[in-house]
Amino acid sequence: MRKFFLIFSIFILNKSFSQVTPQKLSDKYVLVIHGGAGTIVKSQMSPERENAYKAALDKALQTGNDILKSGGTALDAVEATVRSMEDDPLFNAGKGAVFTNEGKNELDAAIMDGKTLEAGSVAGVTIIRNPITAARAVMEKSPHVMMTGAGAEKYAKQQGLEIVDPSYFYTEERWRGLQKAKQQDSLKMYLDHADTTNRGMLKQWENKDYKYGTVGAVALDRYGNLAAATSTGGMTNKKFGRVGDAPIIGAGTYANNNTVAISGTGWGEYFIRLVMAKSISDMMEFGKMKLNVAADEMVMKKLPALGGDGGLIAVDKQGNIAMPFCTEGMYRGYIKNTGEKVIKIYKE
């Protein structure tokens, strides 16, 4: 009887193993990145600076591509890609973050796994070297989705993440940008109490971000999973602990294997009001719209109709790409498993 039970148990165990089918690994993968959208005009860009941006974008693409090519996950790829841009002072994220009105650097970031719909974000942090990694820690190691300020920083310390002195984020260019923004604030106050005929010059005062460098990455990996990540220093001269769309799941960051992965950049208040990323996903899922149609509807029509501007990057579950923007330019690029690589800055 014991012998029969042993043989039966081995039979059941072997059958169970035979029914476990490893997830198929395809050749197809896509990585799309952005380094911010805004008033980016070729006539105002030196050849040296343009080459520097292209090199930084290329480095970020290669970082994520190496992961995806070797069979790594979309989640790993977007985190590593964004970390690369957080460490580059060219971008308004991490090391190159812009300054608040109080002369501080307050950082926001979010990440989302399209396979599980798990997400994590941090906002208003000042001492975490790579906020995107802190966002992932919130997602994977806590029961929460968002943490802010000192609480997020305490959690990052507990998780062993790299903590830096706030001076690490200082760059001279961003400091000069803050002084310029404050000067224009003073001019605005003067004009508000003077000749109202000049107010046409004041379009989008609150959006005077002198470095539109929010960074983001979206990816489709070889397992068919999507992921999105976004990181930013926010707006130059921001006040009162302002938080934009980047760390808001569904506004500036979203990923769902059934539809699309999206990372946004631009005037965050409008992305939040439009629930930009989730709206595009819903238009695709319930409205059966194609990615490019849904993305253009939101970015090229609804966003400017409200008075906002910006852009986004997206990749859907089939690997289709969209990179719409309604500003003068957007640092952007993509790479595919075929070796096709594109890096662009200006309108075409």
C-alpha positions in Angstrom: 0.0 0.0 0.0 2.8 2.4 0.9 4.6 1.5 -2.3 1.4 2.2 -4.3 1.0 5.6 -2.6 4.6 6.5 -3.4 4.3 5.6 -7.1 1.0 7.5 -7.3 2.5 10.6 -5.6 5.5 10.6 -8.1 3.0 10.2 -11.0 1.0 13.3 -9.8 4.1 15.3 -9.2 5.5 14.5 -12.6 2.2 15.4 -14.3 2.1 18.7 -12.4 5.6 19.6 -13.7 4.7 18.6 -17.2 1.8 21.0 -17.1 4.0 24.0 -16.2 4.9 25.7 -19.4 7.7 28.2 -19.3 6.7 31.7 -20.5 7.7 32.0 -24.1 10.5 34.4 -24.8 10.1 36.2 -28.1 12.6 38.3 -30.0 10.4 41.4 -30.0 11.0 44.3 -27.6 10.8 48.1 -27.7 12.1 50.9 -25.5 11.0 54.5 -25.8 12.4 57.5 -23.9 11.9 61.2 -23.4 14.0 63.9 -21.8 11.3 66.6 -21.6 9.2 68.7 -23.9 9.0 72.5 -24.2 10.5 75.5 -26.0 13.3 73.6 -27.7 14.3 75.4 -30.9 17.2 74.5 -33.1 18.1 78.2 -33.5 18.7 78.5 -29.8 20.7 75.3 -29.5 24.5 75.2 -30.1 25.9 72.2 -32.0 27.8 71.2 -28.9 24.8 71.2 -26.7 22.7 69.4 -29.2 25.3 66.7 -29.5 25.5 66.4 -25.7 21.7 65.8 -25.5 21.8 63.2 -28.3 24.7 61.4 -26.5 22.8 61.4 -23.2 19.7 60.0 -24.9 21.7 57.4 -26.7 23.4 56.3 -23.5 20.0 56.0 -21.8 18.6 54.0 -24.8 21.6 51.7 -24.7 21.2 51.1 -21.0 17.7 49.8 -21.4 18.4 48.0 -24.6 21.1 45.9 -23.0 18.6 44.7 -20.4 15.8 44.0 -22.8 18.1 42.2 -25.3 19.4 39.8 -22.7 15.8 38.9 -21.7 15.5 41.3 -18.8 12.1 42.7 -17.8 10.5 45.9 -19.0 10.4 47.0 -15.3 14.2 46.6 -14.9 14.8 48.4 -18.3 12.7 51.5 -17.5 14.2 51.9 -14.1 17.8 51.6 -15.3 17.1 53.9 -18.2 15.6 56.6 -16.0 18.4 56.3 -13.5 20.8 57.0 -16.4 19.0 60.3 -17.0 18.6 61.1 -13.3 22.4 61.0 -13.1 22.9 63.4 -16.0 22.7 67.1 -15.2 21.3 67.9 -18.7 17.9 66.8 -17.6 15.4 68.1 -15.0 15.5 65.0 -12.9 17.9 63.9 -10.2 21.2 65.6 -10.5 19.9 68.3 -12.9 16.7 69.1 -11.1 15.4 72.7 -11.1 15.0 74.8 -8.0 11.9 75.7 -6.1 11.1 79.2 -5.0 12.9 78.5 -1.7 16.1 77.4 -3.5 15.6 73.7 -2.9 15.4 70.7 -5.3 12.2 68.7 -4.7 12.0 65.5 -6.8 9.1 63.3 -7.9 9.1 59.9 -9.6 6.8 57.0 -10.4 7.0 53.5 -11.9 4.3 51.0 -12.9 4.3 47.4 -13.9 1.8 46.7 -16.7 1.7 43.0 -15.9 0.3 43.4 -12.3 -0.9 47.0 -12.3 1.3 47.5 -9.3 2.7 51.0 -9.0 4.9 53.1 -6.7 5.8 56.8 -6.5 7.5 59.4 -4.4 7.0 63.2 -4.3 8.8 66.1 -2.8 12.0 64.2 -1.8 15.3 66.1 -1.4 18.0 63.6 -0.5 17.4 60.4 -2.5 19.9 60.2 -5.3 17.6 58.2 -7.6 14.0 58.8 -6.9 12.9 56.3 -9.5 14.5 53.5 -7.4 12.7 54.8 -4.4 9.4 54.7 -6.3 10.1 51.0 -7.2 10.9 50.3 -3.5 7.5 51.8 -2.6 5.8 49.6 -5.2 7.6 46.3 -4.3 8.4 46.5 -0.6 5.5 48.5 0.9 1.7 48.2 0.9 1.4 51.7 -0.5 1.5 53.4 -3.9 2.8 56.9 -3.0 5.0 58.4 -0.3 6.0 62.0 0.1 8.6 64.2 1.7 10.3 63.2 4.9 8.3 60.0 5.1 9.5 58.8 1.7 13.1 59.8 2.6 12.9 57.8 5.9 11.6 54.8 4.0 14.3 55.1 1.4 16.9 55.1 4.2 15.4 51.9 5.7 15.5 50.2 2.3 19.2 51.0 2.0 18.9 53.3 -1.0 21.6 55.9 -1.7 21.1 59.1 0.3 23.0 62.3 -0.6 23.4 65.8 0.7 20.9 68.2 -1.0 23.9 70.0 -2.5 24.4 67.0 -4.7 21.6 68.2 -6.9 22.9 71.7 -7.4 23.9 72.9 -10.9 24.8 76.4 -11.8 22.5 76.5 -14.8 19.4 75.6 -12.8 20.3 78.1 -10.1 20.5 80.8 -12.8 17.1 79.6 -14.1 15.6 80.2 -10.7 16.9 83.8 -10.6 15.5 84.5 -14.0 12.2 83.1 -13.0 12.1 85.3 -9.9 12.9 88.3 -12.0 10.0 87.6 -14.3 7.7 87.0 -11.3 8.6 90.5 -10.2 7.8 91.9 -13.7 4.5 90.0 -13.7 3.5 91.6 -10.3 4.4 95.0 -11.7 2.4 94.5 -14.9 -0.6 93.1 -12.9 -0.8 96.5 -11.2 0.1 98.6 -14.3 -0.7 98.5 -18.0 -3.0 95.5 -18.7 -2.4 95.8 -22.4 0.9 94.1 -22.0 -0.6 90.9 -20.4 -0.6 89.2 -23.7 3.2 88.8 -23.1 2.4 86.8 -19.9 1.1 83.6 -21.5 1.9 80.6 -19.3 3.8 82.4 -16.6 3.3 79.5 -14.2 4.8 77.2 -16.8 8.2 79.1 -17.0 10.2 75.9 -16.5 13.6 77.0 -17.9 14.6 73.4 -18.3 11.9 71.2 -19.7 13.8 68.0 -18.9 11.4 65.7 -17.1 12.6 62.2 -18.1 10.7 59.0 -18.8 10.9 55.5 -20.3 8.3 53.0 -21.5 9.1 49.5 -22.6 7.7 46.3 -24.0 9.9 43.3 -23.1 10.4 39.9 -24.7 7.8 38.4 -22.4 5.1 40.7 -23.7 5.0 42.9 -20.5 4.8 46.6 -20.4 6.2 49.1 -17.9 6.5 52.9 -17.5 8.7 55.2 -15.4 8.9 59.0 -15.0 11.2 61.2 -12.9 11.3 65.0 -12.6 12.4 68.0 -10.6 9.1 69.8 -11.4 8.9 73.4 -12.3 11.4 76.1 -11.8 10.3 78.5 -9.0 7.5 76.2 -7.8 6.0 77.0 -4.4 4.0 75.5 -1.6 5.1 71.9 -2.1 3.6 71.8 -5.6 3.5 68.3 -7.1 3.0 67.7 -10.8 1.7 64.8 -12.9 4.9 62.6 -13.0 4.2 60.8 -9.7 0.5 60.6 -10.2 -0.5 57.2 -11.5 -2.8 57.6 -14.5 -1.8 61.2 -15.1 1.9 61.3 -16.1 2.7 57.6 -15.6 0.7 54.5 -16.5 1.2 50.9 -17.7 -1.3 48.1 -18.5 -0.5 45.0 -20.4 -4.0 45.1 -22.0 -3.3 48.4 -23.6 -0.3 50.7 -23.3 2.6 52.1 -21.2 2.9 55.9 -21.0 5.2 58.6 -19.6 4.3 62.2 -19.9 6.1 65.6 -19.8 4.8 69.1 -19.8 2.5 71.3 -17.8 1.6 68.8 -15.1 -1.6 70.5 -13.8 -3.3 69.9 -17.1 -2.1 66.3 -17.4 -3.6 65.7 -13.9 -6.9 67.4 -14.9 -7.1 65.3 -18.0 -5.9 62.1 -16.3 -3.9 62.0 -19.4 -2.2 58.5 -19.4 -5.2 56.6 -18.1 -7.6 58.4 -20.5 -5.5 57.2 -23.5 -5.5 53.7 -22.1 -9.3 53.8 -21.7 -9.8 55.1 -25.2 -7.8 52.2 -26.5 -9.5 49.5 -24.2 -13.1 50.6 -24.3 -13.2 52.9 -27.3 -11.1 50.4 -29.4 -9.0 53.3 -30.7 -5.5 52.8 -32.0 -2.6 54.2 -29.9 -1.6 57.0 -32.3 -5.2 58.2 -32.6 -5.9 58.2 -28.9 -2.6 59.9 -28.1 -3.1 62.6 -30.7 -6.6 63.3 -29.5 -5.4 63.9 -26.0 -2.1 65.6 -26.6 -2.7 67.6 -29.8 -6.4 68.5 -29.1 -7.6 68.3 -25.5 -4.4 69.4 -23.8 -3.9 72.7 -25.8 -7.7 73.3 -25.7 -7.4 73.7 -22.0 -4.4 75.9 -22.2 -1.7 73.3 -21.4 1.2 71.9 -23.3 3.6 69.0 -23.3 4.0 65.6 -24.8 4.3 61.9 -24.0 5.9 58.7 -25.1 3.9 55.4 -25.4 4.2 51.8 -26.5 1.3 49.5 -26.8 1.1 45.7 -26.3 1.8 45.1 -30.0 4.9 47.3 -29.9 3.5 50.3 -31.7 5.0 53.6 -30.7 3.6 57.1 -30.2 5.6 60.3 -29.3 3.2 63.2 -29.8 3.9 66.7 -28.4 2.3 70.2 -28.8 5.4 72.2 -27.9 8.3 73.4 -30.0 10.3 70.3 -29.3 10.7 67.1 -27.2 13.9 65.2 -26.4 12.9 61.7 -27.5 14.0 58.4 -29.0 13.4 54.7 -29.3 15.2 51.5 -30.0 13.8 48.1 -31.2 15.0 44.6 -31.2 15.6 44.9 -34.9 18.4 47.4 -34.2 16.3 50.4 -35.4 17.2 53.4 -33.3 15.9 56.9 -33.5 16.8 60.0 -31.5 15.0 63.3 -32.1 14.7 66.8 -30.5 12.8 69.2 -32.7 9.5 69.3 -34.6 9.5 67.8 -38.0 
